[in-house]
Amino acid sequence: MMVKQEIYYHIHRMGEWSGRWKINSVIYWGQKERNNFNKFYDNNGFITDLTNGLGYMHGRNALNNFLDQPQSFQMQNYKRIIEEALSIIKEQCIFTRETIFEEVRSNYFPELPSRKTCIWVCKKEALHYWWSALHGQKKIFKLELTGVLHKADEKHLICDTLSHNEIRANAFNYWTGSDGSNPTEEELLFEGVIKVLDEYYDLDDFTISEG
């Protein structure tokens, strides 16, 4: 849907695009630059040193190597290798999901903001939920938005070893839009013109300033 000079909030990870984000700045957010969520997969793979002295290996190679090690080594390190395998699976599931979601969007919903290039925003009533859900150092920006906004249900972003057709079905439900049953957990994707109105260093700062 189109929005014009409407107020939303953005939870901003510290260090991301910091030079642009200043009070009274006007930022055009379009499809020219991948957001940091997707840049991660351009620049990061998975390696581990759990190789019994053979140095760092990529994930699948390391897991095969682990199975070739003496049973004593396997027993001492089984918990860590399971944790690292889970991390590998999670990241690959996210990448697969994001690739298929973008395939569905570009083929059937090209007018909607891309998850690869959008910025995520939320309404005031959802700030507490998303502040708790996002980790790391962060702050809150109050924004005035004019452009394209898509409301989707977070529940469709299942991260597991689903078939590609199951992921496509979730993607269709996601891009069709939120059913409005749980607005606090809606994902709001935006592309367009952003005016930065204010900034808050944490929820306490926001509460004191905004009430």
C-alpha distance (Angstrom), angle and dihedral (degrees) to the residues before:
residue distance angle dihedral
M1 . . .
M2 3.80 . .
V3 3.81 120.0 .
K4 3.80 126.8 -169.9
Q5 3.80 123.4 -160.4
E6 3.80 92.0 -26.2
I7 3.81 124.3 156.1
Y8 3.80 120.3 -114.7
Y9 3.78 136.0 151.6
H10 3.79 132.3 -124.7
I11 3.80 125.4 -157.7
H12 3.77 102.0 -143.7
R13 3.80 124.0 -158.1
M14 3.78 109.9 -134.2
G15 3.79 113.7 -105.2
E16 3.82 96.2 24.1
W17 3.83 112.7 121.6
S18 3.82 87.1 -29.0
G19 3.80 95.3 162.6
R20 3.79 92.1 63.0
W21 3.77 98.9 46.8
K22 3.78 108.5 85.4
I23 3.78 131.6 128.5
N24 3.84 110.4 -86.1
S25 3.82 92.2 16.5
V26 3.81 116.6 137.4
I27 3.79 113.7 -146.4
Y28 3.80 128.4 -174.5
W29 3.79 109.4 -146.2
G30 3.78 112.0 -165.5
Q31 3.79 142.4 142.0
K32 3.81 98.2 -75.1
E33 3.81 99.4 89.9
R34 3.79 129.0 46.2
N35 3.79 113.3 -127.5
N36 3.80 119.9 -118.5
F37 3.80 92.6 -104.3
N38 3.80 88.8 66.1
K39 3.81 97.1 33.2
F40 3.81 86.7 64.7
Y41 3.81 90.5 73.5
D42 3.80 92.2 49.0
N43 3.79 91.6 58.2
N44 3.80 107.6 27.0
G45 3.77 133.5 65.7
F46 3.79 127.5 164.8
I47 3.80 124.1 -94.2
T48 3.79 132.0 165.1
D49 3.80 137.0 -170.2
L50 3.82 92.2 -148.7
T51 3.81 89.4 112.9
N52 3.83 103.8 110.8
G53 3.79 94.6 -105.7
L54 3.81 98.9 -38.8
G55 3.81 94.8 113.3
Y56 3.79 128.2 -120.4
M57 3.80 120.0 -21.0
H58 3.78 134.8 179.3
G59 3.78 115.8 -102.6
R60 3.81 105.8 -95.4
N61 3.80 92.9 40.7
A62 3.81 90.1 48.7
L63 3.81 92.5 51.2
N64 3.82 91.8 50.3
N65 3.80 89.2 48.2
F66 3.81 90.6 50.3
L67 3.81 90.9 57.1
D68 3.82 89.3 53.8
Q69 3.81 93.3 54.4
P70 3.83 125.0 99.4
Q71 3.78 115.5 -81.3
S72 3.80 90.8 -114.8
F73 3.83 90.4 60.1
Q74 3.79 91.2 46.2
M75 3.81 92.9 50.6
Q76 3.81 92.7 48.7
N77 3.81 93.0 49.9
Y78 3.81 105.7 29.2
K79 3.81 95.1 110.4
R80 3.81 93.7 50.8
I81 3.80 93.7 46.6
I82 3.83 90.2 51.4
E83 3.81 89.8 50.4
E84 3.80 91.2 49.4
A85 3.81 91.8 46.1
L86 3.82 89.2 52.5
S87 3.79 89.3 51.5
I88 3.81 91.0 51.4
I89 3.81 91.9 48.4
K90 3.81 92.4 47.7
E91 3.81 94.5 52.0
Q92 3.80 93.3 45.4
C93 3.81 91.0 48.0
I94 3.81 90.5 51.5
F95 3.79 91.7 49.0
T96 3.82 92.3 48.4
R97 3.80 91.4 47.5
E98 3.79 93.6 48.8
T99 3.81 92.3 47.5
I100 3.81 92.6 51.3
F101 3.81 93.5 42.5
E102 3.80 89.0 54.5
E103 3.82 90.8 46.9
V104 3.81 90.1 54.8
R105 3.80 93.6 44.1
S106 3.80 95.2 49.4
N107 3.82 92.9 45.8
Y108 3.80 100.5 42.4
F109 3.83 109.7 11.4
P110 3.84 105.1 32.7
E111 3.80 92.4 150.2
L112 3.82 91.7 65.4
P113 3.82 125.5 87.6
S114 3.79 114.0 -91.5
R115 3.80 119.5 -119.5
K116 3.80 86.3 -137.9
T117 3.80 94.7 62.0
C118 3.81 108.0 15.8
I119 3.76 129.0 105.8
W120 3.80 118.0 -127.9
V121 3.80 118.1 -129.3
C122 3.81 136.2 168.6
K123 3.77 142.4 -162.5
K124 3.80 121.4 -101.6
E125 3.80 93.4 -101.3
A126 3.82 92.0 56.9
L127 3.81 97.2 51.2
H128 3.79 96.0 95.0
Y129 3.82 91.8 51.8
W130 3.80 95.6 49.3
W131 3.82 93.9 40.4
S132 3.81 88.1 58.2
A133 3.80 93.5 42.7
L134 3.82 96.2 53.0
H135 3.79 118.8 69.8
G136 3.79 133.6 -154.8
Q137 3.79 131.1 42.3
K138 3.78 111.4 -30.3
K139 3.79 146.0 152.7
I140 3.80 136.7 -159.3
F141 3.80 125.7 -111.4
K142 3.78 124.2 -164.0
L143 3.81 108.8 -142.6
E144 3.78 141.0 -170.6
L145 3.80 107.9 -145.2
T146 3.79 132.6 -160.8
G147 3.79 116.2 175.4
V148 3.80 141.7 48.0
L149 3.82 120.3 -17.7
H150 3.80 126.0 -176.4
K151 3.81 122.9 -163.7
A152 3.80 113.7 -155.1
D153 3.79 136.0 169.6
E154 3.80 114.4 -107.5
K155 3.83 89.1 -149.6
H156 3.82 90.3 78.3
L157 3.83 92.2 62.0
I158 3.79 94.4 88.3
C159 3.80 112.1 172.0
D160 3.80 107.0 -156.3
T161 3.79 142.1 99.4
L162 3.80 95.2 -72.8
S163 3.78 124.1 156.4
H164 3.79 115.1 -97.3
N165 3.80 90.3 -111.8
E166 3.81 90.7 53.8
I167 3.80 88.9 51.7
R168 3.82 90.3 48.5
A169 3.81 89.6 53.0
N170 3.81 89.8 51.8
A171 3.79 89.2 47.8
F172 3.81 92.4 54.1
N173 3.81 89.8 51.2
Y174 3.81 90.4 47.5
W175 3.81 95.6 49.6
T176 3.81 92.8 42.8
G177 3.81 87.0 67.5
S178 3.78 142.8 -113.7
D179 3.79 119.6 -47.9
G180 3.80 88.5 -145.4
S181 3.81 94.3 -124.2
N182 3.82 94.0 123.2
P183 3.82 110.2 19.6
T184 3.81 92.6 172.7
E185 3.81 90.9 67.0
E186 3.80 96.9 42.3
E187 3.77 117.3 125.3
L188 3.80 112.6 -134.1
L189 3.82 115.4 -159.0
F190 3.80 118.1 -167.5
E191 3.80 139.4 -171.4
G192 3.78 123.8 173.6
V193 3.80 139.0 57.6
I194 3.79 119.4 -11.8
K195 3.80 125.5 -166.6
V196 3.80 113.4 -168.0
L197 3.81 108.4 -137.0
D198 3.80 104.2 171.8
E199 3.80 144.4 -17.6
Y200 3.80 134.1 -139.4
Y201 3.79 126.5 -165.8
D202 3.81 96.6 -145.3
L203 3.79 142.2 -17.0
D204 3.81 92.4 -79.7
D205 3.79 90.7 54.7
F206 3.80 89.6 47.7
T207 3.82 92.9 48.7
I208 3.81 92.7 49.5
S209 3.80 92.6 48.0
E210 3.80 100.6 38.6
G211 3.81 102.4 25.4
